[in-house]
Amino acid sequence: MNAFKNILNDYKFYLKLERNLSDNTVMAYLDDISKLVDFLEEKNKTSNLKNIDSKDLHEFLVYISQKGLNEKSQARIISGLKSFFKYLIVEELIEENPTELIDAPKLSRKLPDVLSIEEIELIIKSIDVSTSLGHRNRAILEVLYGCGLRVSECAELKISNIFADEEFIKVIGKGNKQRLVPIGKVALNEINNYFKSFRNHITPKKGNNDYLFLNRRGSKLSRVMIFNIVKEACALAGIEKNISPHTFRHSFATHLIEGGADLRAVQEMLGHESISTTEIYTHIDREYLREAIISFHPRS
């Protein structure tokens, strides 16, 4: 077992240093492998990695399925196991990969809720800019929609990472990965209004000087605060869809692709590792599709 623990420890460093995964992702990978280890311990197989075969893994997958894990969780565990055994092959700790013949369950992809351009306008215009925080809240929504940021990326956005003249921002995404994202004049203008009306008139708390979006006490905003700002604006606009900050990211991607943007460019802007993640945004509403067929198909 000590040898196995050493391998897991080395694998942990590999995930963090070579694959540059976030702490949460690394912990999830290790937790899933721990489930396998616990299962194999009962079969007295963890003493020798070379004894683990696809039959063991199939039995393990039946075991976790019987535990009530849904298909999404099962697929994640299988992905983690494939990564682990691929690592063992590279390190020459095993000669054959027992996960090669194991397939993850097919997942039905639920399309994310998307706001129309008109709904986006309604939500942003619903914010009262005569209040001290109005321009801040508007700027947040413009950045979420105009740059397609995750809520955590918006909360962590720093003034030093805004390049207004070049119209780009530097975003620190998942796994501490950096990317450059274009920012439009509308969002930059709202950020400027926010500085004039609020940001320049408060004293940031120690360590918060460089964060763009602050609360009245001078601390950076939490993800929950941004979530509440979005919810309140949607209620004021009379939008009854189930909206979160992520909905603005979905809408950013969908509107770009419907407008003809290159899928790879959208992938870069969203910070997706895999193009397949970006492909969920290639959905187009039926009316848009119908009009395209009527306009361009030779049999129409």
Rosetta silent file (secondary structure, phi, psi, omega in degrees, C-alpha in Angstrom):
SEQUENCE: MNAFKNILNDYKFYLKLERNLSDNTVMAYLDDISKLVDFLEEKNKTSNLKNIDSKDLHEFLVYISQKGLNEKSQARIISGLKSFFKYLIVEELIEENPTELIDAPKLSRKLPDVLSIEEIELIIKSIDVSTSLGHRNRAILEVLYGCGLRVSECAELKISNIFADEEFIKVIGKGNKQRLVPIGKVALNEINNYFKSFRNHITPKKGNNDYLFLNRRGSKLSRVMIFNIVKEACALAGIEKNISPHTFRHSFATHLIEGGADLRAVQEMLGHESISTTEIYTHIDREYLREAIISFHPRS
SCORE:     score description
SCORE:     0.000 S_00000001
   1 L     0.000  -34.377  179.335    0.000    0.000    0.000 S_00000001
   2 H   -60.697  -40.304  178.537    2.881    2.396    0.706 S_00000001
   3 H   -61.973  -40.110  179.493    4.062    2.013   -2.881 S_00000001
   4 H   -65.118  -41.489  178.203    0.543    2.812   -4.071 S_00000001
   5 H   -62.840  -38.546  177.884    0.392    5.909   -1.854 S_00000001
   6 H   -64.389  -40.142  178.605    3.720    7.096   -3.274 S_00000001
   7 H   -63.565  -43.705  178.953    2.388    6.681   -6.815 S_00000001
   8 H   -62.999  -37.240  178.647   -0.727    8.694   -5.937 S_00000001
   9 H   -66.124  -42.379  177.209    1.444   11.410   -4.424 S_00000001
  10 H   -64.878  -38.492  179.428    3.591   11.571   -7.583 S_00000001
  11 H   -64.921  -37.035  177.716    0.426   11.648   -9.681 S_00000001
  12 H   -60.171  -45.432  178.420   -0.868   14.565   -7.624 S_00000001
  13 H   -65.785  -35.947  177.443    2.277   16.586   -8.437 S_00000001
  14 H   -61.479  -45.199 -179.720    1.962   15.593  -12.109 S_00000001
  15 H   -63.310  -40.982 -176.629   -1.619   16.941  -12.241 S_00000001
  16 H   -76.157  -45.484 -171.324   -0.660   20.196  -10.530 S_00000001
  17 H   -89.882  -41.663 -176.459    2.683   20.943  -12.141 S_00000001
  18 H   -90.181  -39.141  179.150    2.550   19.358  -15.590 S_00000001
  19 L   -93.406   -9.379  174.282   -1.145   19.527  -16.384 S_00000001
  20 L    57.437   39.864  179.345   -1.611   22.776  -14.441 S_00000001
  21 L   -83.883  154.594  179.650   -4.992   21.719  -13.036 S_00000001
  22 L   -69.858  161.341  179.570   -6.702   23.640  -10.253 S_00000001
  23 H   -58.159  -40.603 -179.175   -6.598   22.357   -6.664 S_00000001
  24 H   -63.739  -41.635 -179.965  -10.311   21.467   -6.816 S_00000001
  25 H   -67.076  -42.257  178.703   -9.858   19.419  -10.004 S_00000001
  26 H   -60.285  -44.974 -179.532   -6.809   17.634   -8.598 S_00000001
  27 H   -63.297  -37.573  178.914   -8.716   16.752   -5.419 S_00000001
  28 H   -64.737  -43.091  178.277  -11.643   15.431   -7.492 S_00000001
  29 H   -60.089  -47.925 -176.889   -9.277   13.208   -9.543 S_00000001
  30 H   -67.506  -35.455  178.581   -7.600   11.829   -6.408 S_00000001
  31 H   -64.137  -40.378  179.358  -10.931   11.286   -4.664 S_00000001
  32 H   -66.795  -39.099  177.892  -12.179    9.218   -7.608 S_00000001
  33 H   -67.731  -35.116  177.682   -9.006    7.104   -7.598 S_00000001
  34 H   -60.936  -36.107  177.324   -9.403    6.651   -3.830 S_00000001
  35 H   -61.859  -42.013  177.924  -12.833    5.115   -4.506 S_00000001
  36 H   -65.127  -42.776 -179.248  -11.160    2.610   -6.825 S_00000001
  37 H   -60.102  -46.168  179.404   -8.416    1.914   -4.264 S_00000001
  38 H   -59.378  -41.115  179.452  -10.980    1.214   -1.542 S_00000001
  39 H   -65.106  -43.440 -177.451  -12.805   -1.152   -3.876 S_00000001
  40 H   -70.882  -28.948  178.762   -9.594   -2.959   -4.890 S_00000001
  41 H   -58.723  -36.733  179.687   -8.449   -3.287   -1.292 S_00000001
  42 L   -66.874  -22.844  179.382  -11.352   -5.616   -0.698 S_00000001
  43 L  -100.578    4.926 -179.941  -10.012   -7.750   -3.552 S_00000001
  44 L    55.647   43.525 -177.005   -6.394   -7.545   -2.301 S_00000001
  45 L  -113.515   -5.916 -175.255   -5.232   -6.142   -5.619 S_00000001
  46 L   -76.804   -8.512 -179.554   -3.638   -2.783   -4.727 S_00000001
  47 L   -72.048  -22.808 -178.818   -0.294   -4.360   -3.891 S_00000001
  48 L  -140.629  110.434 -177.908    0.491   -4.796   -7.588 S_00000001
  49 H   -60.623  -29.985 -176.786   -0.782   -2.370  -10.224 S_00000001
  50 H   -68.353  -16.083  179.053   -0.042   -4.886  -12.970 S_00000001
  51 H   -82.700  -12.390 -178.409   -2.766   -7.146  -11.576 S_00000001
  52 L   -77.829  123.469 -179.655   -5.498   -4.565  -12.215 S_00000001
  53 L  -125.348  177.576 -175.897   -7.369   -5.454  -15.381 S_00000001
  54 H   -63.306  -29.518  177.969  -10.428   -4.251  -17.288 S_00000001
  55 H   -62.862  -42.182  177.348  -12.593   -6.866  -15.507 S_00000001
  56 H   -60.072  -43.557 -177.372  -11.734   -5.220  -12.159 S_00000001
  57 H   -68.812  -37.640  176.361  -12.617   -1.817  -13.532 S_00000001
  58 H   -63.190  -41.237  177.448  -15.917   -3.033  -14.984 S_00000001
  59 H   -63.504  -37.746  177.964  -16.794   -4.503  -11.582 S_00000001
  60 H   -64.702  -41.029 -179.272  -15.859   -1.187   -9.961 S_00000001
  61 H   -67.716  -36.305  174.024  -18.123    0.726  -12.364 S_00000001
  62 H   -63.369  -41.110  179.885  -21.021   -1.620  -11.579 S_00000001
  63 H   -60.110  -48.755 -178.186  -20.268   -1.025   -7.889 S_00000001
  64 H   -71.317  -28.429  176.552  -20.401    2.798   -8.153 S_00000001
  65 H   -66.459  -40.846  178.524  -23.517    2.596  -10.313 S_00000001
  66 H   -68.401  -22.360  176.817  -25.236    0.547   -7.617 S_00000001
  67 L   -74.218   -8.638  176.369  -24.180    3.209   -5.113 S_00000001
  68 L    96.984   10.416  177.950  -26.525    5.583   -6.945 S_00000001
  69 L   -69.319  134.919 -179.088  -24.003    7.788   -8.779 S_00000001
  70 L   -75.174  173.922 -174.845  -25.620    9.415  -11.795 S_00000001
  71 H   -62.503  -35.958 -179.686  -24.273    9.127  -15.359 S_00000001
  72 H   -64.657  -43.795  179.059  -22.467   12.449  -15.177 S_00000001
  73 H   -66.137  -39.744  177.940  -20.575   11.417  -12.029 S_00000001
  74 H   -62.621  -42.759 -179.659  -19.768    8.015  -13.547 S_00000001
  75 H   -63.012  -39.028  179.265  -18.431    9.681  -16.710 S_00000001
  76 H   -65.180  -42.302  179.488  -16.231   11.976  -14.608 S_00000001
  77 H   -63.424  -43.535  179.073  -14.813    9.038  -12.650 S_00000001
  78 H   -61.774  -41.484  177.831  -14.065    7.113  -15.860 S_00000001
  79 H   -60.494  -42.183  179.012  -12.312   10.178  -17.292 S_00000001
  80 H   -65.418  -39.205  179.190  -10.198   10.410  -14.121 S_00000001
  81 H   -67.172  -40.125  178.181   -9.303    6.721  -14.252 S_00000001
  82 H   -60.970  -41.871  178.694   -8.285    6.953  -17.913 S_00000001
  83 H   -63.151  -43.213 -177.883   -5.993    9.871  -17.050 S_00000001
  84 H   -64.006  -47.790 -177.445   -4.456    7.957  -14.131 S_00000001
  85 H   -71.736  -27.913  173.749   -3.742    4.758  -16.072 S_00000001
  86 H   -65.982  -39.257  175.865   -2.378    6.742  -19.012 S_00000001
  87 H   -61.519  -42.525  179.952    0.022    8.341  -16.521 S_00000001
  88 H   -63.375  -35.317  177.243    1.050    4.874  -15.277 S_00000001
  89 H   -65.916  -47.469 -179.073    1.797    3.814  -18.869 S_00000001
  90 H   -60.147  -39.380 -179.770    3.929    6.915  -19.493 S_00000001
  91 L   -80.613    0.543  178.629    5.828    6.295  -16.249 S_00000001
  92 L    59.981   34.252  176.765    6.299    2.645  -17.329 S_00000001
  93 L   -89.351  -22.613  172.591    4.677    1.403  -14.144 S_00000001
  94 L  -136.217  161.272 -177.640    2.307   -0.811  -16.145 S_00000001
  95 L  -103.643  -27.790 -179.839    2.527   -2.245  -19.647 S_00000001
  96 L  -124.080  141.678 -178.079   -1.145   -2.453  -20.626 S_00000001
  97 L   -93.713  110.955 -177.210   -3.867    0.130  -20.054 S_00000001
  98 L   -72.518   -8.641 -178.649   -6.972   -1.554  -18.545 S_00000001
  99 L   -92.301   -2.482 -174.223   -9.175    1.483  -19.328 S_00000001
 100 L   -60.219  -35.106 -176.723   -8.776    1.249  -23.115 S_00000001
 101 L   -96.906    9.380 -178.767  -11.935   -0.795  -23.601 S_00000001
 102 L  -100.744  125.622  179.652  -14.009    1.155  -21.079 S_00000001
 103 L  -107.435  142.821  174.981  -16.452    3.726  -22.438 S_00000001
 104 L   -75.384  150.669  176.617  -18.089    6.493  -20.460 S_00000001
 105 L   -62.765  142.361  178.458  -21.917    6.564  -20.476 S_00000001
 106 L   -68.833  126.144 -178.762  -23.396    8.738  -23.205 S_00000001
 107 L  -102.436  134.366  173.245  -24.590   11.971  -21.640 S_00000001
 108 L   -80.489  126.107 -175.571  -27.504   13.956  -22.961 S_00000001
 109 L   -89.562  116.065  177.860  -26.319   17.525  -23.161 S_00000001
 110 L   -79.759  124.169 -179.958  -28.781   20.011  -21.749 S_00000001
 111 L   -69.994  136.181 -179.655  -28.589   23.225  -23.690 S_00000001
 112 L   -69.978  151.937  174.058  -27.915   26.213  -21.431 S_00000001
 113 L   -63.836  141.724 -179.349  -30.486   28.972  -21.053 S_00000001
 114 L  -130.888  139.580  175.175  -29.744   31.871  -23.368 S_00000001
 115 L   -92.267  145.005  172.709  -30.936   35.472  -23.295 S_00000001
 116 L   -75.486  165.242  178.168  -31.882   37.278  -26.477 S_00000001
 117 H   -60.854  -37.844 -179.740  -30.072   40.508  -27.355 S_00000001
 118 H   -65.855  -39.559  178.983  -33.261   42.398  -26.479 S_00000001
 119 H   -66.830  -38.826  176.127  -33.446   40.727  -23.052 S_00000001
 120 H   -58.306  -47.227 -179.673  -29.790   41.594  -22.388 S_00000001
 121 H   -60.320  -44.007 -179.814  -30.564   45.236  -23.192 S_00000001
 122 H   -60.151  -44.921 -177.762  -33.627   45.212  -20.924 S_00000001
 123 H   -64.021  -46.971 -177.681  -31.664   43.788  -17.987 S_00000001
 124 H   -65.998  -39.837 -178.453  -28.756   46.230  -18.310 S_00000001
 125 H   -74.555  -14.998 -179.700  -31.073   49.242  -18.756 S_00000001
 126 L   -72.977  -17.856 -176.895  -33.123   48.208  -15.708 S_00000001
 127 L   -76.539  129.121 -178.662  -30.240   49.189  -13.416 S_00000001
 128 L   -80.236  106.859 -177.440  -30.678   52.624  -11.866 S_00000001
 129 L   -83.558    4.099  174.745  -27.441   54.515  -12.548 S_00000001
 130 L   -82.159  -13.257  177.751  -28.483   57.411  -10.316 S_00000001
 131 L   -84.986  163.922 -175.288  -27.537   55.293   -7.286 S_00000001
 132 L   -65.647  -28.042 -177.132  -23.948   55.060   -6.038 S_00000001
 133 L  -104.021    2.474 -176.453  -23.596   51.442   -7.152 S_00000001
 134 H   -59.102  -48.755 -178.412  -25.590   51.655  -10.369 S_00000001
 135 H   -67.695  -32.834  176.273  -22.642   52.117  -12.715 S_00000001
 136 H   -61.531  -47.767 -177.401  -20.705   49.361  -10.936 S_00000001
 137 H   -65.811  -37.149  176.014  -23.550   46.905  -11.447 S_00000001
 138 H   -64.990  -41.933  179.850  -23.965   47.929  -15.072 S_00000001
 139 H   -62.096  -39.311  178.650  -20.250   47.536  -15.651 S_00000001
 140 H   -60.353  -47.534 -179.243  -20.381   44.029  -14.158 S_00000001
 141 H   -65.113  -39.452  178.865  -23.165   42.965  -16.536 S_00000001
 142 H   -65.078  -36.990  179.457  -21.409   44.531  -19.538 S_00000001
 143 H   -71.528  -42.285  178.290  -18.189   42.668  -18.672 S_00000001
 144 H   -59.316  -46.393 -176.980  -20.014   39.351  -18.123 S_00000001
 145 H   -81.596  -40.915 -174.604  -21.809   39.628  -21.455 S_00000001
 146 H   -73.845  -22.537 -177.458  -19.218   41.580  -23.467 S_00000001
 147 H  -120.100   -7.489  178.293  -16.284   39.301  -22.523 S_00000001
 148 L    66.064   36.098 -175.859  -17.990   35.995  -21.728 S_00000001
 149 L   -81.124  150.021  166.467  -16.350   35.697  -18.310 S_00000001
 150 L   -69.917  157.288 -177.399  -17.068   33.122  -15.653 S_00000001
 151 H   -62.047  -37.221  179.543  -18.390   34.727  -12.456 S_00000001
 152 H   -66.310  -35.865  178.877  -15.133   33.916  -10.613 S_00000001
 153 H   -67.799  -35.312  177.355  -13.120   35.563  -13.416 S_00000001
 154 H   -68.270  -44.389  179.847  -15.266   38.685  -13.138 S_00000001
 155 H   -62.867  -34.677 -175.709  -14.822   38.823   -9.351 S_00000001
 156 L   -90.801   -2.077 -175.963  -11.034   38.383   -9.716 S_00000001
 157 L   -61.102  131.775 -176.870  -10.598   40.883  -12.588 S_00000001
 158 E  -111.049  149.333 -179.570   -7.822   43.360  -11.814 S_00000001
 159 H   -59.674  -38.992 -177.939   -7.331   46.928  -12.959 S_00000001
 160 H   -67.808  -11.951  179.344   -3.755   46.129  -14.008 S_00000001
 161 H  -102.278   12.150  175.679   -5.134   43.508  -16.412 S_00000001
 162 E  -104.554  119.273  179.960   -7.303   45.973  -18.339 S_00000001
 163 E  -111.946   83.592 -171.640   -5.610   47.337  -21.466 S_00000001
 164 L   -62.452  -41.270 -178.410   -8.108   49.968  -22.537 S_00000001
 165 L   -62.593  -38.750 -179.956   -6.083   51.395  -25.443 S_00000001
 166 L   -86.149  -10.641 -178.042   -5.668   47.939  -26.992 S_00000001
 167 L    59.545   49.266  175.766   -9.254   46.966  -25.984 S_00000001
 168 E  -136.789  152.401  168.803   -8.160   43.719  -24.314 S_00000001
 169 E  -125.488  149.520  175.203   -8.316   42.299  -20.813 S_00000001
 170 E   -98.174  125.241 -175.500   -6.117   39.575  -19.337 S_00000001
 171 E  -113.176  135.317  174.479   -8.203   36.916  -17.619 S_00000001
 172 E   -99.458  108.747 -173.930   -6.987   34.364  -15.082 S_00000001
 173 L   -99.750 -156.534 -179.523   -9.145   31.309  -15.704 S_00000001
 174 H   -61.183  143.227 -179.804   -9.403   27.734  -14.456 S_00000001
 175 H    65.747   22.087  178.992   -6.130   26.146  -13.418 S_00000001
 176 H    62.956   22.029 -179.539   -4.582   29.630  -13.213 S_00000001
 177 L   -81.890  137.883 -177.891   -4.433   29.727  -17.020 S_00000001
 178 E  -100.568  144.948  173.341   -4.229   33.166  -18.607 S_00000001
 179 E  -146.952  155.340  175.607   -5.940   34.323  -21.766 S_00000001
 180 E   -99.909  130.739 -178.320   -6.492   37.626  -23.568 S_00000001
 181 E  -125.918  131.816  176.272  -10.102   38.553  -24.280 S_00000001
 182 E   -63.298  146.127  174.504  -11.296   41.536  -26.357 S_00000001
 183 L  -129.324  130.640 -174.897  -13.383   44.105  -24.489 S_00000001
 184 L   -80.176  169.134 -178.666  -15.686   46.468  -26.346 S_00000001
 185 H   -64.991  -32.426 -179.150  -16.092   50.219  -26.015 S_00000001
 186 H   -63.650  -47.548  179.168  -19.485   49.865  -24.308 S_00000001
 187 H   -65.165  -41.520  178.612  -18.026   47.826  -21.431 S_00000001
 188 H   -62.722  -38.241  178.942  -14.984   50.109  -21.191 S_00000001
 189 H   -65.119  -40.694  178.374  -17.274   53.138  -21.051 S_00000001
 190 H   -67.304  -36.568  176.370  -19.296   51.594  -18.195 S_00000001
 191 H   -63.597  -40.984  178.072  -16.080   50.791  -16.320 S_00000001
 192 H   -62.894  -42.842  177.918  -15.021   54.412  -16.762 S_00000001
 193 H   -63.608  -37.833  178.504  -18.409   55.611  -15.435 S_00000001
 194 H   -63.610  -41.040  177.737  -18.031   53.261  -12.473 S_00000001
 195 H   -63.023  -44.997 -177.552  -14.642   54.769  -11.625 S_00000001
 196 H   -65.542  -40.690 -171.667  -16.026   58.306  -11.795 S_00000001
 197 H   -89.198  -23.487 -172.615  -19.167   57.604   -9.774 S_00000001
 198 L  -142.246  -54.338 -169.761  -17.920   55.103   -7.165 S_00000001
 199 H   -60.664  -37.888 -179.430  -14.513   53.440   -7.438 S_00000001
 200 H   -74.206   -9.447 -173.733  -12.477   56.656   -7.147 S_00000001
 201 H  -107.230    6.799  177.028  -14.403   57.693   -4.017 S_00000001
 202 L  -123.569  158.979  178.181  -13.705   54.736   -1.741 S_00000001
 203 L  -101.497  113.514 -179.784  -10.575   53.472   -0.025 S_00000001
 204 L   -62.883  144.835  174.139   -9.864   49.837   -0.925 S_00000001
 205 L   -67.343  158.306 -179.128   -9.046   47.513    1.952 S_00000001
 206 L   -55.161  129.621  179.897   -5.484   46.255    2.220 S_00000001
 207 L    87.861   -3.275 -177.985   -4.784   43.770   -0.560 S_00000001
 208 L  -111.045    3.852 -173.913   -7.828   44.859   -2.590 S_00000001
 209 L   -55.229  -38.057 -172.152   -6.348   47.889   -4.386 S_00000001
 210 L   -90.542  -10.657  179.582   -6.011   46.192   -7.770 S_00000001
 211 E   -71.963  137.238 -176.464   -9.385   44.430   -7.872 S_00000001
 212 L   -71.196  -54.489 -172.799  -11.778   46.172  -10.246 S_00000001
 213 L   -97.298  117.185 -177.872  -15.134   45.519   -8.620 S_00000001
 214 E  -120.316  159.002  172.288  -15.411   46.449   -4.924 S_00000001
 215 L   -92.327 -176.705 -176.727  -18.213   46.724   -2.393 S_00000001
 216 L   -62.121  -25.326 -178.458  -18.922   49.752   -0.179 S_00000001
 217 L   -87.457    0.406  177.468  -16.388   48.512    2.392 S_00000001
 218 L    86.216   13.302  177.410  -13.591   48.438   -0.176 S_00000001
 219 L  -101.630  152.243  178.864  -13.412   44.627   -0.480 S_00000001
 220 E   -64.797  151.661 -178.486  -13.615   42.709   -3.745 S_00000001
 221 L   -72.998  145.745  174.134  -17.009   41.306   -4.597 S_00000001
 222 L   -86.485  166.434  176.551  -17.796   37.665   -3.916 S_00000001
 223 H   -61.836  -37.213 -179.202  -19.355   35.358   -6.488 S_00000001
 224 H   -64.135  -40.395  178.449  -22.564   35.368   -4.431 S_00000001
 225 H   -60.685  -43.799  179.738  -22.734   39.178   -4.562 S_00000001
 226 H   -65.844  -39.776  176.560  -22.441   39.143   -8.364 S_00000001
 227 H   -57.563  -45.660 -178.928  -25.086   36.415   -8.528 S_00000001
 228 H   -65.566  -37.485  177.795  -27.447   38.606   -6.450 S_00000001
 229 H   -61.086  -43.584  179.557  -26.768   41.655   -8.653 S_00000001
 230 H   -64.687  -47.027 -178.767  -27.739   39.620  -11.739 S_00000001
 231 H   -59.872  -43.558 -178.712  -30.868   38.199  -10.086 S_00000001
 232 H   -65.139  -42.090  179.824  -32.033   41.638   -8.939 S_00000001
 233 H   -64.633  -38.850  179.583  -31.503   43.180  -12.390 S_00000001
 234 H   -66.582  -39.886  178.185  -33.453   40.341  -14.048 S_00000001
 235 H   -63.400  -42.768  178.880  -36.344   40.783  -11.619 S_00000001
 236 H   -63.400  -33.950 -178.658  -36.434   44.533  -12.334 S_00000001
 237 H   -82.217   -7.477 -179.930  -36.462   43.828  -16.087 S_00000001
 238 L    75.641   23.059  178.398  -39.324   41.353  -15.702 S_00000001
 239 L   -85.456  121.518 -174.893  -37.291   38.450  -17.114 S_00000001
 240 L   -99.188    2.941  176.354  -38.751   35.207  -15.772 S_00000001
 241 L   -69.367  161.159  177.175  -36.088   32.799  -17.061 S_00000001
 242 L   -82.268   95.625 -170.130  -33.790   31.092  -14.558 S_00000001
 243 L  -106.451  140.615  173.658  -30.827   33.473  -14.935 S_00000001
 244 L  -137.680  172.527  176.145  -27.381   33.389  -13.353 S_00000001
 245 H   -55.206  -32.582 -178.480  -24.084   35.138  -14.206 S_00000001
 246 H   -66.058  -24.972  178.972  -23.216   32.086  -16.334 S_00000001
 247 H   -62.038  -33.983  178.603  -26.253   32.817  -18.534 S_00000001
 248 H   -67.898  -35.090  176.438  -24.473   35.954  -19.774 S_00000001
 249 H   -66.516  -44.506  176.893  -21.473   33.789  -20.720 S_00000001
 250 H   -58.953  -43.499 -177.170  -23.764   31.363  -22.580 S_00000001
 251 H   -67.232  -40.991  175.662  -25.415   34.269  -24.364 S_00000001
 252 H   -53.011  -51.010 -176.852  -22.048   35.821  -25.304 S_00000001
 253 H   -67.600  -43.778 -178.339  -20.957   32.566  -26.972 S_00000001
 254 H   -63.309  -45.336 -178.870  -24.285   31.857  -28.652 S_00000001
 255 H   -65.680  -35.606  177.177  -24.650   35.347  -30.117 S_00000001
 256 H   -64.156  -48.006 -176.251  -21.086   35.250  -31.450 S_00000001
 257 H   -68.876  -40.304  176.540  -21.557   31.882  -33.168 S_00000001
 258 H   -63.781  -27.708  178.246  -24.985   32.798  -34.547 S_00000001
 259 L   -82.875   -2.476  176.187  -23.351   35.943  -35.911 S_00000001
 260 L   103.767    9.848 -179.174  -20.779   33.844  -37.787 S_00000001
 261 L   -67.313  148.500  178.493  -17.794   33.868  -35.410 S_00000001
 262 L   -68.854  135.051 -176.221  -15.208   31.118  -35.820 S_00000001
 263 H   -60.978  -38.724  179.729  -15.671   28.296  -33.294 S_00000001
 264 H   -64.993  -37.834  178.797  -11.937   28.186  -32.486 S_00000001
 265 H   -65.384  -40.632  178.763  -11.909   31.921  -31.765 S_00000001
 266 H   -66.142  -39.461  176.511  -14.871   31.515  -29.397 S_00000001
 267 H   -57.378  -44.736  179.165  -13.079   28.585  -27.724 S_00000001
 268 H   -61.272  -46.152 -176.511  -10.057   30.843  -27.112 S_00000001
 269 H   -66.545  -34.995  179.753  -12.187   33.642  -25.681 S_00000001
 270 H   -79.942  -19.741 -178.501  -14.093   31.292  -23.364 S_00000001
 271 L    76.827   29.876  177.209  -10.922   29.544  -22.222 S_00000001
 272 L   -79.666  135.330  176.220  -12.217   26.058  -23.037 S_00000001
 273 L   -70.715  -40.102 -175.463   -9.592   23.308  -23.132 S_00000001
 274 L  -111.926  139.372  177.983  -11.647   21.208  -25.546 S_00000001
 275 H   -65.320  -26.763 -179.046  -13.456   22.370  -28.687 S_00000001
 276 H   -63.985  -30.316  177.086  -16.255   19.893  -27.839 S_00000001
 277 H   -66.428  -38.807 -179.152  -17.174   22.059  -24.824 S_00000001
 278 H   -71.621  -27.134 -174.916  -17.573   25.068  -27.106 S_00000001
 279 H   -65.002  -18.040  178.063  -19.685   23.089  -29.576 S_00000001
 280 H   -65.375  -17.526 -179.163  -22.696   23.156  -27.236 S_00000001
 281 H   -87.322    2.933  179.733  -23.090   26.787  -28.291 S_00000001
 282 H   -83.353    2.586  175.022  -23.657   25.876  -31.927 S_00000001
 283 L   -66.968  142.348  179.987  -27.342   25.390  -31.196 S_00000001
 284 L  -132.024  139.174 -176.963  -29.497   27.876  -33.083 S_00000001
 285 L   -64.358  153.350 -171.005  -33.133   28.592  -32.387 S_00000001
 286 H   -61.394  -36.457 -179.714  -35.597   27.020  -34.818 S_00000001
 287 H   -63.854  -42.251  177.874  -36.884   30.292  -36.214 S_00000001
 288 H   -61.695  -42.688 -179.860  -33.339   31.369  -37.124 S_00000001
 289 H   -65.581  -43.950 -179.715  -32.757   27.970  -38.772 S_00000001
 290 H   -59.946  -43.907  179.902  -36.052   28.130  -40.682 S_00000001
 291 H   -64.796  -37.659  179.526  -35.235   31.586  -42.047 S_00000001
 292 H   -64.673  -41.519 -179.532  -31.765   30.439  -43.113 S_00000001
 293 H   -66.414  -44.791  179.594  -33.208   27.457  -45.040 S_00000001
 294 H   -60.981  -38.525 -176.047  -35.857   29.600  -46.738 S_00000001
 295 H   -75.349  -36.368 -167.945  -33.251   32.177  -47.712 S_00000001
 296 H  -117.235  -17.615 -176.175  -30.446   29.926  -48.959 S_00000001
 297 L   -79.129  134.505 -175.469  -31.643   26.421  -49.824 S_00000001
 298 L   -64.083  -23.284 -179.150  -32.143   25.908  -53.602 S_00000001
 299 L   -89.619    5.388 -179.657  -35.359   23.889  -53.069 S_00000001
 300 L   -93.411    0.000    0.000  -36.998   26.676  -51.077 S_00000001
